[in-house]
Amino acid sequence: MIEAKTLNKKPAGFFSELKLDRIRALLAGYMFILPATALVAVFLIYPIAFVVYISFHKWGILGTPQFVGFDNYLAIFKDRLFWQAALNTAYYAVLAVPSQIGLGLLMAILINQKVFARDVFRTIFFVPLAVSFVAAGIIFSWILTTTPLQGFLPDLFAKLGLDFPLWQTTNPGWAMVMIVVMNTWKSAGYAMVIYLAGLQGINPDYYEAASIDGVKTEWQMFRHITWPLLAPTTFLLTVSTIIFTVRGFEPIFVMTQGGPAGATTTLVYYVFRKFPNLMGISSAASTFLLVAIVLLTVAQYVANRQQEKVS
Amino acid sequence: MKKSFWSMMSLVLVAAVVLAACAPKTEVAPVAIEQAATPAATEAAGGEAVTLNLWHTIPTDTETYFNAELMPKFAAAHPECNIVVRNLGVEDPAIIRTGLALPIDDSTRPHLWWIASSETGAYVEADVLADVDKWLNDNPKIKANIIPALLELSSYDGKVRSIPWMTNNTAMWVNVDAFEKAGVPVPSQNPEETWTWEEFATAMQKVTEANPGMKGFLVTINTGWDFWTFHSWYAAAGGDVSDVPVLNSEAAIKAVQLQRDLLANGYATTTPTGWDAAPWYAQQVAVMANGPWNFPNLSTFTDFKFTVVPYPRDVRPAANLGGDQLFIAKTPTAAHEACAFAFAEYILSDDFQIAFQKQSGNLPVTLSAAASQEYQAHLAKYPFMAGFVNGTPYGVARMPIPLFNEIGNLFTPAWDAVMVNDADVTQTFNALQQEVDSILGR
């Protein structure tokens, strides 16, 4: 009979062997992620750290950075153009994000139907994503320009007896709308693809069960089944679209250069304008933007978690 | 299993290290460039040429001529100097500053570069420039031959810091057919006798009323172009040009109000791309401010009769001076410096100036080139060019202080607010001047 003591007695070096195995497993894991970590460190962590470092200095690329403490941050907080840029950024996000997501969802629903030439439509809706922002900006500038030559759309409006907003001059509030129009045309395809994957991931049994339970119309199906089940997809898209929109530069640079009257100068464009003469201020504004985006993203995650708990 | 796994990982690691060590070293230029030449900095010893890097953004048509015709002449005259030319594509000061941040003996650092004089202050503060002032004082004939206004433009803190390469200004492009239809006389090309502000405003009204679908003047918004052209109006109104424009002065307010009134009365229209001559070519406007670099188009334009005249004069005649300079960096050796200044001397020669400016449409920087028979014959062939050339002596340059571009960035929204949003001129420009004083620490 094997005594309990013998049964319970661990073989010699058992724990040390276990520890070694664990260390080996950990090391193996770290070795696999080392190349990606190195890339992230060099091309992401280091530049961010450098920008934060410069935000506490006065520097113009040449010469040595001079430490100025929080002066750059005080300067941007006192600058009315900075706050105008922050407001413009929020305005841009409020217009652009729902437009892209809404249009993307609509297109995804449409091409999820079994219709003739569905694949052709999918391609057509996706092609704008392959066009560069610069090309799209130039095309839309040509289509929408109101001064001093009339673009295609203002000309059409004029022929129909309608007024087209003078977004490049006396109606600067419309300038951001025109940028959003271009941005939505170009970027909605991304949301469409993500939503399409989400739609195709919904089990058809839910719809069957719902129709048995009395859900009759397409709208009710969407409202009670499709939309709630797309919540994770919507959350992902909202977070990513906000980030991409807020840091967008090309549409503004190509179409309006931040004008007219600063109406389309977002925080990113403000950063661009301050570079390279006022790199410290430019970096302080960049750091502010980074922190704002991180906080916004965290807030969204927290809100999403709360909602999941409730549901 | 574990042993074979670790063996494989070790092999992979060793292979990676060996591959990295054996990989050929490639020199990476600090900026994206169109031409891929990789210079090697070599000392001039035993007949070996010294290599200098010249960074520029010469427009394509002129660049082709420059590379094919002008650079070989220098190379033939100075075999001890090898100048490697790189087109940066975009005149971005940050690209050049990044290159200058490299060690002085770095073979990829720019030794010569072309950029506007507004960057001078930043270079002086960083102490990266060669002593051009001493070189010019040691060569008084060369110095005396440079147009005096351009020597001022090239100076900072009382010393000349760069060499003028080409100069330009803006002047009023006039649709003569539209003026004739309105019964408005075409102004003189002599800045001392050209139209006054009152005559200009009246002309814009008459031209607008007589030509349906056409406005008198094109007011620019939304870009640094408006700040540059503003200098002409400000100087003409008697503004102090010894320093940065005083933006809430009587002259400044008057200059802004003039164009604001034209817009308000419907005798002008706006554009966010002031340098784009399309509205004028398309006869949407009768008069616009633009420069001589459009010479290739203007010289063959026949859709309507046109001419170029100076800015309207108020207290005095004025124009805005621009152009690009040749900057020379501190170099690692005396041989490099000798080649750099040899190149400077070459670009100031009559042969170079006449050929380059005829090709590019810009204006010569030396008195002898401007007065030469060949260049005068060129002007005689294209009479409209006199409108630009005559304005040069009255030109006002952008101040070469480090924060000049930042002032322009503040100016544009204020200008737009007045022109586009009907903001009060005095109030807006008072606030603007406070902002400018704040960033200049005044």
Interface residues (C-beta under 8 A of the other chain):
Chain A: D21 R24 A28 M31 G60 I61 L62 G63 L81 T147 P148 L149 Q168 T169 T170 P172 T256 Q257 G258 G259 P260 A261 G262 T265 R273 K274 F275 P276 N277 L278
Chain B: K2 F5 W6 M9 L13 P93 A94 R97 T98 L100 A101 A122 Y123 E125 A126 V128 K215 L218 I221 N222 T223 T269 T270 T271 P272 A278 P279 A282 Q284 V285 P402 L403 N405 E406 N409 L410 T412 P413 D416 A417 M419 V420 N421
